[in-house]
Amino acid sequence: MAVFKERIVMIQGREYMLRSAAEEDAPQLIAYLKQTAAESPYLLREPEEVTLTQEREQSFIRAKEEDGRELMLLCFDGDRHVGNCSVMAVSGLARQAHRCEVAIALYREYWGRGIGRKMLETVLETAGQMGYEQAELEVVSSNRAAIGLYEKLGFKQYGLLPRNMKYKGGSYADCVWMMKELRQG
């Protein structure tokens, strides 16, 4: 995706910068993955499962930069990385080229400030411009705040994925599959 950069001002007057990921972000993105995995039971990975090397993360970022239909959007509070929101193809198959997946995570201290909403609005608008007709995501069914946000942005619940995740202690979490039409096909 072409380089994306936009300054945003939130209701409380605080300024943030939204921009596409760059290879030099790799070290802080790896640290982000580890910390957010430790802070939230709603993400797929356990912190110790984040074993990316800097080179591998740089390669991942480079692939996103070169792909005209994918975007890894980062948010910064000054120089501090706040979170990520991304849009990526469901698959490379022609019959699924109209579908994209959306994912988001913020450091816990930035939850509830409207940043996630702004990031999602930005990637959903960008996804439509890239030619996607629908955006999809999975969310842990007990994550009521996230589900509420997604519904406010036009996502609808279409199915439950029982026992989608299994935690270290042996308990399970169901996930909800949600979809938003970006444009009528």
C-alpha positions as protocol buffer text, in pm:
chain_id: "A"
residue {
  index: 1
  type: MET
  ca { x: 0 y: 0 z: 0 }
}
residue {
  index: 2
  type: ALA
  ca { x: 119 y: 349 z: -63 }
}
residue {
  index: 3
  type: VAL
  ca { x: 243 y: 535 z: 242 }
}
residue {
  index: 4
  type: PHE
  ca { x: -44 y: 654 z: 457 }
}
residue {
  index: 5
  type: LYS
  ca { x: 0 y: 943 z: 701 }
}
residue {
  index: 6
  type: GLU
  ca { x: -261 y: 1152 z: 883 }
}
residue {
  index: 7
  type: ARG
  ca { x: -262 y: 1361 z: 1198 }
}
residue {
  index: 8
  type: ILE
  ca { x: -576 y: 1321 z: 1409 }
}
residue {
  index: 9
  type: VAL
  ca { x: -703 y: 1521 z: 1703 }
}
residue {
  index: 10
  type: MET
  ca { x: -926 y: 1338 z: 1947 }
}
residue {
  index: 11
  type: ILE
  ca { x: -1213 y: 1489 z: 2146 }
}
residue {
  index: 12
  type: GLN
  ca { x: -993 y: 1555 z: 2448 }
}
residue {
  index: 13
  type: GLY
  ca { x: -764 y: 1765 z: 2224 }
}
residue {
  index: 14
  type: ARG
  ca { x: -480 y: 1517 z: 2218 }
}
residue {
  index: 15
  type: GLU
  ca { x: -299 y: 1473 z: 1886 }
}
residue {
  index: 16
  type: TYR
  ca { x: -202 y: 1138 z: 1741 }
}
residue {
  index: 17
  type: MET
  ca { x: -36 y: 1036 z: 1417 }
}
residue {
  index: 18
  type: LEU
  ca { x: -171 y: 757 z: 1200 }
}
residue {
  index: 19
  type: ARG
  ca { x: 71 y: 618 z: 945 }
}
residue {
  index: 20
  type: SER
  ca { x: 153 y: 303 z: 758 }
}
residue {
  index: 21
  type: ALA
  ca { x: 416 y: 76 z: 908 }
}
residue {
  index: 22
  type: ALA
  ca { x: 777 y: 107 z: 796 }
}
residue {
  index: 23
  type: GLU
  ca { x: 1061 y: -144 z: 829 }
}
residue {
  index: 24
  type: GLU
  ca { x: 1228 y: 61 z: 1103 }
}
residue {
  index: 25
  type: ASP
  ca { x: 917 y: 1 z: 1320 }
}
residue {
  index: 26
  type: ALA
  ca { x: 998 y: -370 z: 1349 }
}
residue {
  index: 27
  type: PRO
  ca { x: 1161 y: -369 z: 1697 }
}
residue {
  index: 28
  type: GLN
  ca { x: 878 y: -176 z: 1861 }
}
residue {
  index: 29
  type: LEU
  ca { x: 616 y: -385 z: 1679 }
}
residue {
  index: 30
  type: ILE
  ca { x: 764 y: -704 z: 1821 }
}
residue {
  index: 31
  type: ALA
  ca { x: 759 y: -551 z: 2171 }
}
residue {
  index: 32
  type: TYR
  ca { x: 400 y: -438 z: 2108 }
}
residue {
  index: 33
  type: LEU
  ca { x: 292 y: -790 z: 2013 }
}
residue {
  index: 34
  type: LYS
  ca { x: 440 y: -931 z: 2333 }
}
residue {
  index: 35
  type: GLN
  ca { x: 291 y: -666 z: 2560 }
}
residue {
  index: 36
  type: THR
  ca { x: -58 y: -661 z: 2409 }
}
residue {
  index: 37
  type: ALA
  ca { x: -69 y: -1042 z: 2421 }
}
residue {
  index: 38
  type: ALA
  ca { x: 9 y: -1021 z: 2793 }
}
residue {
  index: 39
  type: GLU
  ca { x: -243 y: -741 z: 2855 }
}
residue {
  index: 40
  type: SER
  ca { x: -547 y: -888 z: 2682 }
}
residue {
  index: 41
  type: PRO
  ca { x: -720 y: -1227 z: 2685 }
}
residue {
  index: 42
  type: TYR
  ca { x: -886 y: -1131 z: 2355 }
}
residue {
  index: 43
  type: LEU
  ca { x: -585 y: -1177 z: 2127 }
}
residue {
  index: 44
  type: LEU
  ca { x: -474 y: -1502 z: 1964 }
}
residue {
  index: 45
  type: ARG
  ca { x: -120 y: -1531 z: 2097 }
}
residue {
  index: 46
  type: GLU
  ca { x: 33 y: -1596 z: 2434 }
}
residue {
  index: 47
  type: PRO
  ca { x: 325 y: -1355 z: 2498 }
}
residue {
  index: 48
  type: GLU
  ca { x: 583 y: -1634 z: 2474 }
}
residue {
  index: 49
  type: GLU
  ca { x: 450 y: -1726 z: 2129 }
}
residue {
  index: 50
  type: VAL
  ca { x: 578 y: -1397 z: 1989 }
}
residue {
  index: 51
  type: THR
  ca { x: 911 y: -1525 z: 1857 }
}
residue {
  index: 52
  type: LEU
  ca { x: 953 y: -1303 z: 1553 }
}
residue {
  index: 53
  type: THR
  ca { x: 1298 y: -1187 z: 1459 }
}
residue {
  index: 54
  type: GLN
  ca { x: 1351 y: -829 z: 1353 }
}
residue {
  index: 55
  type: GLU
  ca { x: 1435 y: -948 z: 1000 }
}
residue {
  index: 56
  type: ARG
  ca { x: 1116 y: -1152 z: 975 }
}
residue {
  index: 57
  type: GLU
  ca { x: 903 y: -860 z: 1097 }
}
residue {
  index: 58
  type: GLN
  ca { x: 1076 y: -626 z: 850 }
}
residue {
  index: 59
  type: SER
  ca { x: 1000 y: -873 z: 570 }
}
residue {
  index: 60
  type: PHE
  ca { x: 633 y: -884 z: 681 }
}
residue {
  index: 61
  type: ILE
  ca { x: 614 y: -503 z: 680 }
}
residue {
  index: 62
  type: ARG
  ca { x: 784 y: -484 z: 341 }
}
residue {
  index: 63
  type: ALA
  ca { x: 528 y: -728 z: 197 }
}
residue {
  index: 64
  type: LYS
  ca { x: 247 y: -505 z: 328 }
}
residue {
  index: 65
  type: GLU
  ca { x: 411 y: -197 z: 176 }
}
residue {
  index: 66
  type: GLU
  ca { x: 442 y: -367 z: -164 }
}
residue {
  index: 67
  type: ASP
  ca { x: 88 y: -506 z: -169 }
}
residue {
  index: 68
  type: GLY
  ca { x: -165 y: -262 z: -313 }
}
residue {
  index: 69
  type: ARG
  ca { x: -450 y: -422 z: -119 }
}
residue {
  index: 70
  type: GLU
  ca { x: -311 y: -442 z: 233 }
}
residue {
  index: 71
  type: LEU
  ca { x: -238 y: -185 z: 500 }
}
residue {
  index: 72
  type: MET
  ca { x: -81 y: -202 z: 845 }
}
residue {
  index: 73
  type: LEU
  ca { x: -180 y: 126 z: 1009 }
}
residue {
  index: 74
  type: LEU
  ca { x: 7 y: 237 z: 1321 }
}
residue {
  index: 75
  type: CYS
  ca { x: -92 y: 504 z: 1570 }
}
residue {
  index: 76
  type: PHE
  ca { x: 156 y: 717 z: 1764 }
}
residue {
  index: 77
  type: ASP
  ca { x: 122 y: 944 z: 2065 }
}
residue {
  index: 78
  type: GLY
  ca { x: 428 y: 1159 z: 1999 }
}
residue {
  index: 79
  type: ASP
  ca { x: 703 y: 899 z: 1952 }
}
residue {
  index: 80
  type: ARG
  ca { x: 513 y: 632 z: 2149 }
}
residue {
  index: 81
  type: HIS
  ca { x: 349 y: 353 z: 1952 }
}
residue {
  index: 82
  type: VAL
  ca { x: -14 y: 320 z: 2064 }
}
residue {
  index: 83
  type: GLY
  ca { x: -152 y: 37 z: 1852 }
}
residue {
  index: 84
  type: ASN
  ca { x: -212 y: -119 z: 1510 }
}
residue {
  index: 85
  type: CYS
  ca { x: -505 y: -170 z: 1281 }
}
residue {
  index: 86
  type: SER
  ca { x: -476 y: -364 z: 959 }
}
residue {
  index: 87
  type: VAL
  ca { x: -662 y: -468 z: 650 }
}
residue {
  index: 88
  type: MET
  ca { x: -551 y: -776 z: 458 }
}
residue {
  index: 89
  type: ALA
  ca { x: -691 y: -1001 z: 188 }
}
residue {
  index: 90
  type: VAL
  ca { x: -884 y: -1307 z: 304 }
}
residue {
  index: 91
  type: SER
  ca { x: -700 y: -1502 z: 33 }
}
residue {
  index: 92
  type: GLY
  ca { x: -532 y: -1460 z: -301 }
}
residue {
  index: 93
  type: LEU
  ca { x: -810 y: -1644 z: -483 }
}
residue {
  index: 94
  type: ALA
  ca { x: -1020 y: -1455 z: -738 }
}
residue {
  index: 95
  type: ARG
  ca { x: -1348 y: -1577 z: -589 }
}
residue {
  index: 96
  type: GLN
  ca { x: -1255 y: -1425 z: -253 }
}
residue {
  index: 97
  type: ALA
  ca { x: -1089 y: -1107 z: -381 }
}
residue {
  index: 98
  type: HIS
  ca { x: -1388 y: -901 z: -264 }
}
residue {
  index: 99
  type: ARG
  ca { x: -1326 y: -995 z: 103 }
}
residue {
  index: 100
  type: CYS
  ca { x: -1076 y: -854 z: 352 }
}
residue {
  index: 101
  type: GLU
  ca { x: -998 y: -918 z: 716 }
}
residue {
  index: 102
  type: VAL
  ca { x: -962 y: -639 z: 968 }
}
residue {
  index: 103
  type: ALA
  ca { x: -765 y: -664 z: 1293 }
}
residue {
  index: 104
  type: ILE
  ca { x: -689 y: -415 z: 1569 }
}
residue {
  index: 105
  type: ALA
  ca { x: -515 y: -401 z: 1904 }
}
residue {
  index: 106
  type: LEU
  ca { x: -407 y: -113 z: 2126 }
}
residue {
  index: 107
  type: TYR
  ca { x: -198 y: -98 z: 2439 }
}
residue {
  index: 108
  type: ARG
  ca { x: -440 y: -128 z: 2733 }
}
residue {
  index: 109
  type: GLU
  ca { x: -363 y: 224 z: 2859 }
}
residue {
  index: 110
  type: TYR
  ca { x: -506 y: 362 z: 2531 }
}
residue {
  index: 111
  type: TRP
  ca { x: -834 y: 168 z: 2541 }
}
residue {
  index: 112
  type: GLY
  ca { x: -1152 y: 375 z: 2560 }
}
residue {
  index: 113
  type: ARG
  ca { x: -1010 y: 696 z: 2409 }
}
residue {
  index: 114
  type: GLY
  ca { x: -1170 y: 669 z: 2064 }
}
residue {
  index: 115
  type: ILE
  ca { x: -841 y: 585 z: 1897 }
}
residue {
  index: 116
  type: GLY
  ca { x: -951 y: 235 z: 1796 }
}
residue {
  index: 117
  type: ARG
  ca { x: -1268 y: 373 z: 1640 }
}
residue {
  index: 118
  type: LYS
  ca { x: -1073 y: 628 z: 1435 }
}
residue {
  index: 119
  type: MET
  ca { x: -824 y: 364 z: 1323 }
}
residue {
  index: 120
  type: LEU
  ca { x: -1104 y: 128 z: 1220 }
}
residue {
  index: 121
  type: GLU
  ca { x: -1287 y: 403 z: 1031 }
}
residue {
  index: 122
  type: THR
  ca { x: -963 y: 480 z: 848 }
}
residue {
  index: 123
  type: VAL
  ca { x: -887 y: 120 z: 747 }
}
residue {
  index: 124
  type: LEU
  ca { x: -1248 y: 52 z: 647 }
}
residue {
  index: 125
  type: GLU
  ca { x: -1252 y: 358 z: 422 }
}
residue {
  index: 126
  type: THR
  ca { x: -916 y: 254 z: 277 }
}
residue {
  index: 127
  type: ALA
  ca { x: -1040 y: -104 z: 224 }
}
residue {
  index: 128
  type: GLY
  ca { x: -1331 y: 29 z: 18 }
}
residue {
  index: 129
  type: GLN
  ca { x: -1090 y: 238 z: -188 }
}
residue {
  index: 130
  type: MET
  ca { x: -880 y: -75 z: -247 }
}
residue {
  index: 131
  type: GLY
  ca { x: -1183 y: -243 z: -403 }
}
residue {
  index: 132
  type: TYR
  ca { x: -1295 y: -466 z: -118 }
}
residue {
  index: 133
  type: GLU
  ca { x: -1669 y: -516 z: -87 }
}
residue {
  index: 134
  type: GLN
  ca { x: -1680 y: -660 z: 262 }
}
residue {
  index: 135
  type: ALA
  ca { x: -1468 y: -653 z: 576 }
}
residue {
  index: 136
  type: GLU
  ca { x: -1464 y: -943 z: 821 }
}
residue {
  index: 137
  type: LEU
  ca { x: -1331 y: -1008 z: 1168 }
}
residue {
  index: 138
  type: GLU
  ca { x: -1351 y: -1248 z: 1460 }
}
residue {
  index: 139
  type: VAL
  ca { x: -1393 y: -1125 z: 1816 }
}
residue {
  index: 140
  type: VAL
  ca { x: -1407 y: -1309 z: 2148 }
}
residue {
  index: 141
  type: SER
  ca { x: -1775 y: -1325 z: 2244 }
}
residue {
  index: 142
  type: SER
  ca { x: -1712 y: -1186 z: 2594 }
}
residue {
  index: 143
  type: ASN
  ca { x: -1540 y: -874 z: 2453 }
}
residue {
  index: 144
  type: ARG
  ca { x: -1858 y: -668 z: 2471 }
}
residue {
  index: 145
  type: ALA
  ca { x: -1680 y: -333 z: 2429 }
}
residue {
  index: 146
  type: ALA
  ca { x: -1523 y: -441 z: 2100 }
}
residue {
  index: 147
  type: ILE
  ca { x: -1845 y: -597 z: 1971 }
}
residue {
  index: 148
  type: GLY
  ca { x: -2031 y: -276 z: 2055 }
}
residue {
  index: 149
  type: LEU
  ca { x: -1775 y: -69 z: 1866 }
}
residue {
  index: 150
  type: TYR
  ca { x: -1786 y: -297 z: 1564 }
}
residue {
  index: 151
  type: GLU
  ca { x: -2166 y: -282 z: 1558 }
}
residue {
  index: 152
  type: LYS
  ca { x: -2157 y: 100 z: 1575 }
}
residue {
  index: 153
  type: LEU
  ca { x: -1931 y: 92 z: 1270 }
}
residue {
  index: 154
  type: GLY
  ca { x: -2181 y: -124 z: 1079 }
}
residue {
  index: 155
  type: PHE
  ca { x: -2054 y: -476 z: 1140 }
}
residue {
  index: 156
  type: LYS
  ca { x: -2318 y: -744 z: 1193 }
}
residue {
  index: 157
  type: GLN
  ca { x: -2285 y: -1075 z: 1372 }
}
residue {
  index: 158
  type: TYR
  ca { x: -2319 y: -1374 z: 1140 }
}
residue {
  index: 159
  type: GLY
  ca { x: -2204 y: -1669 z: 1343 }
}
residue {
  index: 160
  type: LEU
  ca { x: -2057 y: -1810 z: 1659 }
}
residue {
  index: 161
  type: LEU
  ca { x: -1735 y: -2012 z: 1654 }
}
residue {
  index: 162
  type: PRO
  ca { x: -1757 y: -2224 z: 1970 }
}
residue {
  index: 163
  type: ARG
  ca { x: -1440 y: -2305 z: 2165 }
}
residue {
  index: 164
  type: ASN
  ca { x: -1240 y: -2099 z: 1914 }
}
residue {
  index: 165
  type: MET
  ca { x: -959 y: -2034 z: 2162 }
}
residue {
  index: 166
  type: LYS
  ca { x: -823 y: -2243 z: 2448 }
}
residue {
  index: 167
  type: TYR
  ca { x: -638 y: -2072 z: 2731 }
}
residue {
  index: 168
  type: LYS
  ca { x: -346 y: -2211 z: 2931 }
}
residue {
  index: 169
  type: GLY
  ca { x: -571 y: -2296 z: 3226 }
}
residue {
  index: 170
  type: GLY
  ca { x: -792 y: -2513 z: 3006 }
}
residue {
  index: 171
  type: SER
  ca { x: -1089 y: -2278 z: 2963 }
}
residue {
  index: 172
  type: TYR
  ca { x: -1224 y: -2188 z: 2621 }
}
residue {
  index: 173
  type: ALA
  ca { x: -1353 y: -1875 z: 2452 }
}
residue {
  index: 174
  type: ASP
  ca { x: -1615 y: -1860 z: 2181 }
}
residue {
  index: 175
  type: CYS
  ca { x: -1566 y: -1609 z: 1901 }
}
residue {
  index: 176
  type: VAL
  ca { x: -1820 y: -1418 z: 1698 }
}
residue {
  index: 177
  type: TRP
  ca { x: -1773 y: -1385 z: 1322 }
}
residue {
  index: 178
  type: MET
  ca { x: -1872 y: -1036 z: 1208 }
}
residue {
  index: 179
  type: MET
  ca { x: -1894 y: -877 z: 865 }
}
residue {
  index: 180
  type: LYS
  ca { x: -1955 y: -527 z: 728 }
}
residue {
  index: 181
  type: GLU
  ca { x: -2056 y: -456 z: 369 }
}
residue {
  index: 182
  type: LEU
  ca { x: -1830 y: -186 z: 231 }
}
residue {
  index: 183
  type: ARG
  ca { x: -2026 y: -159 z: -93 }
}
residue {
  index: 184
  type: GLN
  ca { x: -2293 y: -356 z: -266 }
}
residue {
  index: 185
  type: GLY
  ca { x: -2161 y: -610 z: -516 }
}
